[in-house]
Amino acid sequence: MTLKTFSDKAKTFTFNYEFKDLDTALVAGHALLGYMTGTYCQPTISLTYKDKGTLVAEYVEDSKLNKTFKRICDSFKDYYNQPVDDEAFEERYKRERVLQLKESEDFESLLNKVTDYELELLDYADRLLSDKPIPMDSMTAFGTLEKLGDESISLLQKLDVEGEYKGLAGYTEHLK
């Protein structure tokens, strides 16, 4: 593979691209750096970021690379497509589970659930760190899930529309 060079008469050009957020601009900026590094013997490019997601690339070349840079940046157009106000799965679960528990539990029973779960986690951690590690089998998982109860598992099943919790799919079948 032969890397390109530019002449002594090369000029400095500026390319701007507006993204929805800074994270996407940063990722696309890395892609532009990768393009320049993989294409030129001595790539000369400087990236800066403005406002909430404007990428500014200043580069040296004999001719503009705007079409190439635009094509690269366009490929990241939907890179971050989760709206800012869209709640993560864990946050939705917490919010809805808290509402369930407020309706079905009193303070004393919540304290008992928390301490039971703490003891379960401590036991799990102890067995993982001991000389006789915990056997990683389904019986261990079923014991933990029984402590959580059908209500929390049903909520998980309802909210997990993306199928993130594949391991629990079989367990939750009996709740349908």
RODO-2510 file (C-alpha; in nm, 4 decimals, decimal comma):
residues 176
     n   res          X          Y          Z
     1     m     0,0000     0,0000     0,0000
     2     t     0,1369     0,3360    -0,1017
     3     l     0,0513     0,6291     0,1178
     4     k    -0,0257     0,9625    -0,0478
     5     t     0,1859     1,2729    -0,0160
     6     f     0,1000     1,6318    -0,0888
     7     s     0,3021     1,8880    -0,2793
     8     d     0,4952     2,1864    -0,1513
     9     k     0,2075     2,4024    -0,2734
    10     a    -0,0508     2,2330    -0,0508
    11     k    -0,2996     2,4589     0,1222
    12     t    -0,4731     2,4551     0,4564
    13     f    -0,8448     2,3827     0,4346
    14     t    -1,1167     2,3853     0,6979
    15     f    -1,4083     2,1442     0,7167
    16     n    -1,7054     2,1958     0,9536
    17     y    -1,9778     1,9478     1,0419
    18     e    -2,2628     1,9861     1,2889
    19     f    -2,3603     1,6799     1,4963
    20     k    -2,6460     1,6363     1,7440
    21     d    -2,4048     1,5992     2,0362
    22     l    -2,0400     1,6226     2,1307
    23     d    -1,9968     1,2456     2,1737
    24     t    -2,0881     1,1830     1,8104
    25     a    -1,8571     1,4640     1,6964
    26     l    -1,5701     1,3061     1,8924
    27     v    -1,6273     0,9630     1,7381
    28     a    -1,6483     1,1086     1,3870
    29     g    -1,3329     1,3110     1,4584
    30     h    -1,1511     0,9875     1,5399
    31     a    -1,2730     0,8472     1,2079
    32     l    -1,1307     1,1493     1,0232
    33     l    -0,7984     1,1028     1,2026
    34     g    -0,8026     0,7359     1,1020
    35     y    -0,8722     0,8260     0,7401
    36     m    -0,5851     1,0745     0,7300
    37     t    -0,3438     0,8375     0,9058
    38     g    -0,4330     0,5502     0,6737
    39     t    -0,4155     0,7622     0,3580
    40     y    -0,1226     1,0011     0,3955
    41     c     0,2449     0,9474     0,4587
    42     q     0,2552     1,2533     0,6817
    43     p    -0,1012     1,3415     0,7705
    44     t    -0,1577     1,6951     0,8864
    45     i    -0,4940     1,7459     1,0524
    46     s    -0,6110     1,9332     1,3576
    47     l    -0,9524     1,8819     1,5147
    48     t    -1,1430     2,1150     1,7410
    49     y    -1,4947     2,0920     1,8782
    50     k    -1,7299     2,3825     1,9339
    51     d    -2,0624     2,4314     2,1044
    52     k    -2,2652     2,1158     2,1587
    53     g    -2,1384     1,9123     1,8638
    54     t    -1,9603     2,1066     1,5913
    55     l    -1,6536     1,9328     1,4513
    56     v    -1,3930     2,1595     1,2907
    57     a    -1,1157     1,9858     1,0964
    58     e    -0,8242     2,1874     0,9679
    59     y    -0,6029     1,9922     0,7293
    60     v    -0,3295     2,0324     0,4696
    61     e    -0,3832     1,8975     0,1173
    62     d    -0,3487     1,9951    -0,2473
    63     s    -0,7257     1,9906    -0,2898
    64     k    -1,0294     1,9960    -0,0638
    65     l    -1,1379     1,6749     0,1063
    66     n    -1,4802     1,8083     0,1994
    67     k    -1,6740     1,5447     0,0000
    68     t    -1,4753     1,2617     0,1600
    69     f    -1,5004     1,4124     0,5076
    70     k    -1,8739     1,4736     0,4622
    71     r    -1,9264     1,1107     0,3579
    72     i    -1,7386     0,9938     0,6693
    73     c    -1,9310     1,2271     0,8989
    74     d    -2,2653     1,1403     0,7376
    75     s    -2,2060     0,7777     0,8333
    76     f    -2,2195     0,8860     1,1997
    77     k    -2,5433     1,0810     1,1539
    78     d    -2,7458     0,8297     1,3577
    79     y    -2,4576     0,7169     1,5791
    80     y    -2,6277     0,8514     1,8878
    81     n    -2,9947     0,8044     1,8215
    82     q    -3,1204     0,7713     2,1778
    83     p    -3,3015     1,0943     2,2618
    84     v    -3,1700     1,2774     2,5650
    85     d    -3,5022     1,2422     2,7448
    86     d    -3,5231     0,8663     2,6754
    87     e    -3,4742     0,6804     3,0020
    88     a    -3,2291     0,3939     3,0212
    89     f    -3,3777     0,0517     3,0961
    90     e    -3,2348     0,0452     3,4492
    91     e    -3,3865     0,3831     3,5315
    92     r    -3,7308     0,2779     3,4034
    93     y    -3,7082    -0,0429     3,6059
    94     k    -3,6103     0,1436     3,9233
    95     r    -3,8862     0,4010     3,8819
    96     e    -4,1600     0,1442     3,8191
    97     r    -4,0322    -0,0980     4,0834
    98     v    -4,0331     0,1777     4,3454
    99     l    -4,3961     0,2517     4,2588
   100     q    -4,4834    -0,1192     4,2944
   101     l    -4,3067    -0,1450     4,6286
   102     k    -4,4750     0,1698     4,7617
   103     e    -4,8115     0,0088     4,6955
   104     s    -4,7357    -0,3391     4,8259
   105     e    -4,4850    -0,2960     5,1092
   106     d    -4,4531    -0,1084     5,4351
   107     f    -4,1271     0,0313     5,5723
   108     e    -4,0551    -0,2711     5,7933
   109     s    -4,0999    -0,5214     5,5111
   110     l    -3,8778    -0,3108     5,2819
   111     l    -3,6042    -0,3121     5,5446
   112     n    -3,6332    -0,6905     5,5674
   113     k    -3,6100    -0,7237     5,1873
   114     v    -3,3026    -0,4997     5,1738
   115     t    -3,1206    -0,6853     5,4506
   116     d    -3,2122    -1,0248     5,2968
   117     y    -3,0730    -0,9101     4,9658
   118     e    -2,7578    -0,7687     5,1313
   119     l    -2,6992    -1,1035     5,3006
   120     e    -2,7503    -1,2805     4,9668
   121     l    -2,4937    -1,0524     4,7994
   122     l    -2,2477    -1,0915     5,0880
   123     d    -2,2844    -1,4699     5,0737
   124     y    -2,2358    -1,4636     4,6965
   125     a    -1,9236    -1,2439     4,7272
   126     d    -1,7847    -1,4619     5,0066
   127     r    -1,8276    -1,7788     4,8036
   128     l    -1,6719    -1,6186     4,4947
   129     l    -1,3662    -1,5141     4,6958
   130     s    -1,3292    -1,8278     4,9084
   131     d    -1,1162    -2,1363     4,8469
   132     k    -1,4358    -2,3226     4,7551
   133     p    -1,5916    -2,0965     4,4915
   134     i    -1,9644    -2,0910     4,4321
   135     p    -2,0838    -2,3361     4,1696
   136     m    -2,2184    -2,1256     3,8853
   137     d    -2,5322    -2,3182     3,8122
   138     s    -2,8985    -2,2476     3,7600
   139     m    -2,9884    -2,3439     4,1200
   140     t    -2,7916    -2,0436     4,2482
   141     a    -2,9718    -1,8134     4,0059
   142     f    -3,3138    -1,9585     4,0885
   143     g    -3,2509    -1,9050     4,4622
   144     t    -3,1663    -1,5401     4,4021
   145     l    -3,4679    -1,4898     4,1759
   146     e    -3,6992    -1,6437     4,4351
   147     k    -3,5815    -1,3857     4,6867
   148     l    -3,6630    -1,1087     4,4388
   149     g    -4,0144    -1,2380     4,3826
   150     d    -4,2444    -1,2711     4,0837
   151     e    -4,3432    -0,9038     4,0863
   152     s    -3,9910    -0,7797     4,0098
   153     i    -3,9333    -1,0516     3,7496
   154     s    -4,2638    -0,9679     3,5778
   155     l    -4,1669    -0,6014     3,5683
   156     l    -3,8289    -0,6898     3,4183
   157     q    -4,0017    -0,8989     3,1523
   158     k    -4,2431    -0,6156     3,0706
   159     l    -3,9709    -0,3508     3,0395
   160     d    -3,7050    -0,5597     2,8638
   161     v    -3,8366    -0,5005     2,5130
   162     e    -3,4789    -0,4953     2,3754
   163     g    -3,4123    -0,8464     2,5084
   164     e    -3,1090    -0,7437     2,7150
   165     y    -3,1758    -1,0048     2,9839
   166     k    -3,1675    -1,3176     2,7672
   167     g    -3,0671    -1,5450     3,0547
   168     l    -3,3876    -1,4660     3,2402
   169     a    -3,6165    -1,5263     2,9437
   170     g    -3,6604    -1,8971     3,0256
   171     y    -3,7183    -1,8279     3,3923
   172     t    -3,9824    -1,5688     3,3227
   173     e    -4,1781    -1,8009     3,0909
   174     h    -4,3613    -1,9523     3,3899
   175     l    -4,4841    -1,6052     3,4923
   176     k    -4,6820    -1,5466     3,1712
***
